[in-house]
Amino acid sequence: MAGKIPRNFIDDLLARTDIVELIDSKVGLKKAGKDYQACCPFHNEKSPSFTVSQDKQFYHCFGCGANGNAISFVMEYDKLEFVDAIEELASILNLDVPREQGSSNGPERTAEQKRSDYDLMLHSARFYQHQLKHHANSATVIDYVKGRGLSGETVKKFMIGYAPSEWEGLCLQLGRNKEQKEQLVELKLASEKTPGRQFDFFRDRLMFPIRDKRGRVIAFGGRVMQADQGPKYLNSPETRIFHKGFELYGLYEAKQAHKKLDHVLIVEGYMDVVALSEQGIEYAVAALGTATTAEHMHTLFRTTDRVICCYDGDRAGRDAAWRALENALPYLNDGKALQFVFLPDGEDPDSLVQKEGKEAFEQRLASADDFTKVLFNKLSQEIDLTTDAGKAKLLSAVLPLVEKIPSEFYQENLLEHLGRLIGRTKEQLNNRLKTPKQQHSIERKFKITPMRRAIGLLIQHPNLAHAVPYLPDLAQMNIAGIELLIRFLTSC
């Protein structure tokens, strides 16, 4: 990221955006007096309680309490984060998003150049889709797709295509001048071993476009259809628009399938995600040829309260589970759940869901192991708990992991479990965590948020209350602590 987005640009963006026009294009509004109404897009209802005010440029649902401005609507409706929502609104208005200077690590690409990158990726995806139906090998490829149990609807939903077997199929179609050829190489759609001579990066593979949170194609995964065709999966290398440690295959599609994702299932491959979706399990995602990273876990726990990791039951699967567990610990706040499912030998989610169907597969998920069980199983296998040395070793292994967890409830749970294994009380173990726990507690209790800063300033300088107009407008803001601030303002 090249720098912060200036506050005045955000204000100007909100001023230029007509919230009625924005929401009407997505939901469909009806005039109701001076305001507009619709059934709320954020919860199920039969009679409309969702109101949009043209004058205030504000929406509010009297049913579920959802409210906010144009940015918060795009964040909630399209399931985007703050910066992505601003970029989405800016693109609708054909505006470039400026960045404050000072934190750039290199030359910033213009919005036009970025759009060109995303356009090229989208055209490539459409080229592969076209080849799936019209290439000379299409009958063989379609037979393979059908043999994997995929319907045309699922193929279309995930934009699945076919990279032709020829060396220059994509290059000849999309690399028609010097700039386009360079762009194909820069986005890793083509390779160039000899200067001026490009050839396709993906050839004779089933193609899975990877989409970001906004649904833009940013990379590809290619799968062979015969065992002797090279590596089973070939993934796009990292580019200026694709960073595999931050992206999850299928997350965009999962968000589109659900207004709210109650849980998300992490699996290992593209085909697993697609096969599960075919069976109606539309909440699976996959890491992109890498282990599940801390950034992946951060994204998932911002998206849902329950993450289920699904791995093979062999050594490699359990090692992958352990890496995911370690990366998830800092995001286990109260109300967040991390669980694990290990599949029978020789099975993956793709094969298993086709054998036993949706209901039986979801029964496995319902009985998933809590992360606590996985944590102690892993450590206990490597330690002899019949000796004092083993108990001390387990203690030294578990305490650093407990200290990573922000939830005091989870910390106490783990300490209680640990105490039973090594013959110590929770209170004794609690003392070992005393300093870090107090530090974490103080950070949680006394984190200086903008609202707390405003209340603190008002208490110290009550005359500031005269500088804050429009109390009714403040009351409509969906910010924690706003009621307390208004009470102080009124008293002052």
C-alpha positions in Angstrom: 0.0 0.0 0.0 1.5 3.4 -1.0 0.0 5.4 1.9 -3.1 6.4 3.7 -6.2 7.6 1.8 -6.7 11.3 2.6 -9.7 12.1 4.8 -10.9 14.9 2.5 -11.0 12.4 -0.4 -13.2 10.1 1.7 -15.5 13.0 2.6 -15.6 14.1 -1.1 -16.4 10.5 -2.2 -19.4 10.4 0.2 -20.5 13.8 -1.0 -20.5 12.6 -4.6 -22.2 9.3 -4.0 -26.0 9.2 -4.0 -26.7 6.5 -1.5 -30.3 6.1 -2.9 -28.9 5.4 -6.4 -26.2 3.1 -5.0 -28.5 1.0 -2.9 -31.3 1.0 -5.5 -28.9 -0.5 -8.0 -28.3 -3.5 -5.7 -31.5 -3.9 -3.7 -34.3 -2.1 -5.5 -36.0 0.7 -3.5 -39.5 2.1 -3.4 -40.5 5.6 -2.5 -42.1 6.0 1.0 -42.8 9.6 1.8 -39.6 11.6 1.6 -37.5 8.4 2.1 -37.1 5.0 0.3 -37.8 1.5 1.6 -37.0 -2.1 0.8 -36.8 -5.5 2.5 -33.5 -5.5 4.4 -30.6 -7.1 2.5 -28.9 -8.0 5.7 -31.5 -10.2 7.3 -34.6 -12.2 6.1 -37.9 -10.3 6.4 -41.3 -10.3 4.6 -42.3 -6.6 5.1 -39.8 -3.8 4.5 -38.1 -2.2 7.5 -35.0 -1.0 5.7 -35.1 2.8 5.1 -32.8 5.0 3.0 -32.8 8.8 3.5 -31.9 10.9 0.5 -31.5 14.0 2.7 -29.2 12.4 5.3 -27.5 10.0 2.8 -28.0 7.4 5.5 -29.6 3.9 5.7 -31.2 2.2 8.7 -33.0 -1.1 9.3 -35.5 -1.0 12.1 -35.5 -4.8 12.1 -31.8 -5.8 12.6 -30.4 -2.3 13.4 -28.0 -2.2 10.4 -27.2 1.4 9.6 -24.6 3.7 8.1 -23.4 5.6 5.0 -22.5 4.6 1.4 -19.1 3.1 2.5 -20.5 1.0 5.3 -23.3 -0.3 2.9 -20.7 -1.4 0.3 -18.6 -3.0 3.1 -21.6 -5.0 4.4 -23.4 -5.8 1.2 -20.3 -6.7 -0.9 -18.4 -8.0 2.1 -15.4 -5.8 1.5 -13.0 -4.2 3.9 -12.8 -0.4 4.3 -10.1 0.3 1.7 -11.7 -2.0 -0.8 -15.1 -0.4 -0.3 -13.6 3.1 -1.0 -11.9 1.8 -4.1 -15.2 0.2 -5.2 -17.1 3.5 -4.8 -14.3 5.4 -6.5 -14.3 3.1 -9.5 -18.1 3.6 -9.8 -17.5 7.3 -10.0 -14.4 6.8 -12.2 -12.1 8.5 -9.6 -8.5 7.6 -8.8 -7.9 7.0 -5.1 -5.1 9.2 -3.9 -2.5 8.2 -1.3 -0.6 10.4 1.1 3.1 10.4 0.5 5.6 9.0 2.9 5.2 5.2 3.0 5.6 4.2 -0.6 8.2 1.6 -1.3 8.3 2.2 -5.1 6.5 3.9 -7.9 2.7 3.8 -7.5 0.8 2.5 -10.5 -2.1 4.7 -11.6 -5.7 3.6 -11.3 -5.8 3.3 -15.1 -2.8 0.9 -15.1 -4.4 -1.1 -12.3 -7.6 -1.4 -14.2 -5.6 -2.5 -17.2 -4.1 -5.3 -15.2 -7.5 -6.5 -13.9 -8.9 -6.2 -17.4 -6.2 -8.4 -18.9 -6.7 -11.0 -16.2 -10.5 -11.0 -16.9 -9.9 -11.3 -20.6 -7.6 -14.2 -20.0 -10.2 -15.9 -17.9 -12.8 -15.5 -20.6 -10.3 -16.7 -23.2 -9.8 -19.9 -21.2 -13.6 -20.3 -20.8 -14.0 -20.0 -24.5 -11.4 -22.6 -25.1 -13.2 -25.0 -22.8 -16.1 -25.1 -25.3 -14.4 -24.5 -28.6 -10.9 -25.8 -28.6 -10.1 -29.0 -30.6 -9.5 -30.8 -27.2 -12.8 -29.5 -25.7 -14.7 -32.8 -25.9 -11.9 -34.6 -23.9 -11.7 -31.7 -21.4 -15.5 -31.6 -20.9 -15.6 -35.4 -20.4 -12.9 -35.0 -17.7 -15.0 -32.2 -16.0 -18.1 -34.3 -16.1 -16.1 -37.3 -14.8 -15.2 -35.2 -11.8 -18.9 -34.7 -11.1 -19.0 -31.0 -12.0 -22.1 -29.5 -13.6 -22.2 -26.7 -16.1 -23.6 -24.4 -13.4 -20.6 -25.0 -11.1 -18.2 -24.6 -14.0 -19.8 -21.2 -14.8 -19.9 -20.1 -11.2 -16.2 -20.6 -10.7 -15.3 -19.4 -14.3 -13.5 -22.7 -14.9 -11.8 -22.8 -18.3 -9.1 -24.6 -20.4 -5.6 -23.5 -21.3 -5.0 -24.7 -24.8 -2.1 -27.1 -25.5 -0.5 -24.8 -28.1 2.6 -22.8 -27.0 1.2 -19.4 -27.9 -2.6 -19.6 -27.7 -3.1 -16.9 -25.2 -0.1 -14.8 -26.3 -1.4 -14.6 -29.9 -4.9 -13.7 -28.7 -4.0 -11.0 -26.1 -0.4 -10.0 -26.8 -1.0 -7.9 -30.0 1.5 -5.2 -29.4 4.7 -4.6 -27.4 3.0 -3.2 -24.3 0.5 -6.1 -24.1 3.2 -8.7 -24.5 5.2 -7.1 -21.7 2.1 -7.0 -19.5 1.4 -10.7 -20.1 4.9 -11.5 -18.9 4.7 -9.1 -15.9 1.4 -10.8 -14.8 3.0 -14.2 -15.3 0.5 -15.2 -18.0 3.4 -15.7 -20.4 7.1 -16.5 -20.1 10.0 -15.1 -22.0 13.2 -17.1 -22.1 14.4 -15.4 -25.3 14.0 -11.6 -25.6 10.9 -10.8 -27.7 9.7 -14.4 -27.8 6.8 -15.2 -25.4 5.0 -18.4 -24.8 2.0 -19.2 -22.6 2.7 -20.0 -18.9 -0.3 -22.3 -18.7 -0.8 -25.0 -21.3 -3.1 -28.0 -21.6 -4.6 -27.5 -18.1 -8.0 -27.1 -16.5 -8.0 -23.5 -15.3 -9.3 -22.1 -12.1 -9.4 -18.3 -11.9 -8.5 -16.9 -8.5 -10.6 -13.9 -7.5 -10.0 -11.3 -4.8 -12.5 -9.9 -2.3 -14.0 -7.7 -4.9 -14.4 -10.5 -7.4 -11.6 -9.4 -9.7 -9.5 -12.1 -11.3 -5.9 -11.8 -10.0 -4.3 -15.1 -10.7 -4.9 -18.7 -11.9 -4.4 -22.2 -10.8 -4.0 -24.9 -13.5 -4.6 -28.6 -13.0 -3.4 -31.4 -15.2 -5.9 -33.9 -16.5 -3.4 -36.8 -17.0 -0.9 -38.0 -14.4 2.1 -37.7 -16.8 1.6 -34.0 -17.7 3.9 -32.5 -15.1 3.1 -31.1 -11.6 -0.5 -31.8 -10.6 -1.2 -28.1 -9.9 0.6 -25.1 -11.4 -0.2 -21.8 -9.7 0.4 -18.2 -10.8 3.6 -16.8 -9.3 3.3 -13.6 -7.3 2.7 -10.4 -9.2 1.9 -6.8 -8.4 -1.8 -7.7 -8.0 -1.4 -11.2 -6.5 0.1 -12.1 -3.2 -0.7 -15.8 -2.4 -0.2 -15.5 1.4 -3.1 -13.1 1.5 -5.7 -14.6 -0.8 -8.0 -17.6 -0.4 -9.5 -19.5 -3.4 -13.3 -19.6 -3.2 -13.7 -16.9 -0.5 -15.4 -14.5 -3.0 -17.8 -17.2 -4.2 -18.6 -18.2 -0.6 -19.4 -14.6 0.3 -21.7 -14.3 -2.7 -23.5 -17.5 -1.7 -24.3 -16.4 1.8 -25.5 -13.1 3.3 -23.6 -14.1 6.5 -21.0 -16.9 6.7 -21.7 -18.7 9.9 -18.6 -20.9 9.3 -15.9 -21.4 6.8 -14.2 -24.6 5.9 -10.5 -24.6 4.9 -9.5 -27.4 2.5 -6.3 -28.0 0.5 -7.1 -27.8 -3.2 -9.2 -26.0 -5.8 -11.0 -29.1 -6.8 -12.0 -29.7 -3.2 -13.6 -26.3 -3.1 -15.4 -26.8 -6.4 -16.6 -30.3 -5.6 -18.0 -29.3 -2.2 -19.8 -26.4 -3.9 -21.3 -28.8 -6.4 -22.8 -30.8 -3.5 -24.2 -27.6 -1.9 -21.4 -27.0 0.6 -20.7 -23.4 -0.5 -18.5 -22.2 2.3 -15.2 -23.9 1.5 -11.9 -22.0 0.7 -8.4 -23.2 -0.1 -4.9 -21.7 0.4 -3.1 -21.1 -2.8 -0.3 -23.6 -3.0 1.0 -22.6 0.4 0.4 -23.3 4.1 -2.5 -21.5 5.8 -0.9 -18.2 6.9 -1.5 -15.8 9.7 -2.9 -13.4 7.1 -5.4 -16.1 5.9 -6.6 -16.6 9.5 -6.9 -12.9 10.1 -9.1 -12.6 7.0 -11.2 -15.6 7.9 -11.9 -14.5 11.5 -12.9 -11.1 10.2 -15.4 -12.9 7.9 -16.8 -15.5 10.3 -16.8 -16.7 13.9 -16.1 -20.3 13.2 -13.2 -21.7 11.1 -13.0 -25.4 10.4 -9.7 -26.8 9.0 -10.1 -30.0 7.0 -6.9 -32.0 6.4 -5.8 -35.5 5.5 -5.2 -37.7 8.6 -1.6 -38.5 7.6 1.6 -36.9 8.9 1.6 -34.1 6.3 -2.0 -33.3 7.0 -1.4 -33.1 10.8 1.7 -30.9 10.2 -0.4 -28.6 8.1 -3.1 -28.5 10.8 -0.4 -27.5 13.4 0.8 -24.6 11.3 -2.7 -23.4 10.8 -3.4 -23.7 14.6 -0.2 -21.7 15.5 -1.1 -19.0 13.0 -4.7 -18.7 14.3 -3.9 -18.3 18.0 -3.5 -14.5 17.9 -7.0 -14.2 16.4 -8.9 -16.4 18.9 -10.9 -13.6 20.6 -14.0 -14.4 22.6 -16.7 -15.8 20.4 -14.3 -17.2 17.8 -14.0 -20.9 17.3 -11.2 -22.9 15.6 -11.9 -26.6 14.8 -10.3 -29.5 12.9 -11.5 -32.4 10.9 -9.1 -35.2 9.8 -10.2 -37.4 6.9 -9.7 -41.1 6.5 -6.6 -42.4 4.8 -6.6 -42.0 1.0 -9.6 -39.6 1.0 -9.8 -35.9 0.3 -12.9 -33.6 0.5 -13.6 -34.1 -3.2 -13.6 -37.9 -3.2 -15.3 -38.2 0.2 -18.2 -35.8 -0.5 -19.0 -37.6 -3.8 -19.0 -41.0 -1.9 -21.1 -40.1 1.1 -23.0 -36.9 0.0 -23.6 -33.5 1.7 -25.4 -34.7 4.8 -22.9 -37.3 5.9 -20.0 -34.9 5.1 -21.5 -32.1 7.2 -22.0 -34.6 10.0 -18.2 -34.9 10.1 -17.9 -31.1 10.3 -20.5 -31.0 13.2 -18.3 -33.3 15.2 -15.0 -31.5 14.5 -12.3 -31.5 17.2 -11.7 -28.2 19.1 -8.3 -26.7 18.7 -7.5 -27.5 22.3 -7.7 -31.2 21.6 -5.5 -30.9 18.6 -2.9 -28.8 20.5 -2.5 -31.2 23.4 -2.6 -34.3 21.2 0.3 -32.9 19.1 2.4 -31.9 22.1 1.6 -35.0 24.2 2.8 -37.4 21.4 6.2 -35.9 21.6 6.6 -35.8 25.4 6.7 -38.5 28.1 4.2 -37.3 30.7 5.1 -40.0 33.1 8.2 -38.1 34.1 8.8 -34.8 35.8 11.0 -33.8 32.9 8.3 -34.5 30.4 5.7 -32.5 32.4 8.1 -29.6 32.7 8.7 -29.8 28.9 5.0 -29.7 28.2 4.6 -26.7 30.5 7.3 -24.8 28.7 5.8 -25.7 25.3 2.2 -24.8 26.1 2.7 -21.5 28.0 4.1 -19.5 25.0 1.1 -20.7 22.9 -1.4 -19.7 25.6 0.2 -16.2 25.8 -0.6 -15.7 22.1 -4.3 -16.0 22.6 -6.2 -12.8 23.3 -9.3 -14.5 24.9 -8.9 -14.9 28.7 -11.6 -17.6 28.5 -9.5 -19.7 26.1 -6.4 -19.1 28.2 -8.1 -20.4 31.4 -9.5 -23.4 29.5 -6.0 -24.4 28.2 -4.4 -23.8 31.7 -7.0 -26.0 33.3 -6.4 -28.8 30.8 -2.6 -28.4 31.2 -3.0 -28.6 35.0 -4.8 -31.9 34.8 -2.0 -33.4 32.6 0.9 -32.2 34.8 -0.7 -32.2 38.3 -0.9 -28.5 38.9 -3.8 -26.2 39.7 -5.1 -23.6 37.4 -4.1 -21.0 40.0 -0.5 -22.2 40.1 -0.3 -22.0 36.3 -2.1 -18.7 36.2 0.8 -17.2 38.2 3.2 -18.3 35.5 1.1 -16.2 33.1 0.6 -13.3 35.5 2.7 -10.7 33.7 1.6 -11.3 30.1 -2.1 -11.8 31.2 -2.1 -8.5 33.1 -0.4 -6.8 30.1 -2.9 -8.1 27.7 -5.8 -7.2 30.0 -4.6 -3.7 30.4 -4.2 -3.3 26.6 -7.8 -4.6 26.1 -9.3 -2.5 28.9 -7.5 0.8 28.2 -7.0 0.8 24.4 -7.4 4.4 23.3 -10.0 4.4 20.6 -11.1 7.7 18.9 -14.4 7.5 20.9 -12.6 7.2 24.2 -10.3 10.0 23.3 -13.3 12.2 22.5 -15.0 11.4 25.8 -11.8 12.0 27.7 -11.3 15.4 26.0 -14.9 16.3 26.8 -14.4 15.4 30.5 -11.3 17.5 30.7 -12.7 20.4 28.6 -16.5 20.6 29.0 -16.6 23.8 26.9 -15.8 21.8 23.8 -19.5 20.6 23.9 -20.4 24.0 22.2 -18.3 23.1 19.2 -20.2 19.9 18.5 -23.5 20.6 16.6 -26.2 18.2 15.2 -26.8 15.9 18.2 -29.7 14.0 16.3 -27.2 13.2 13.5 -24.7 11.9 16.0 -27.3 9.6 17.5 -27.6 7.7 14.2 -24.0 6.8 14.0 -23.3 3.1 14.6 -20.2 3.6 16.8 -19.5 1.9 20.2 -19.8 4.5 22.9 -21.9 7.1 21.0 -24.7 7.0 23.6 -22.3 7.8 26.4 -20.7 10.6 24.4 -24.1 12.2 23.7 -25.0 12.0 27.4 -21.8 13.9 28.2 -22.5 16.4 25.5 -26.0 17.0 26.7 -24.9 17.4 30.3 -22.1 19.8 29.4 
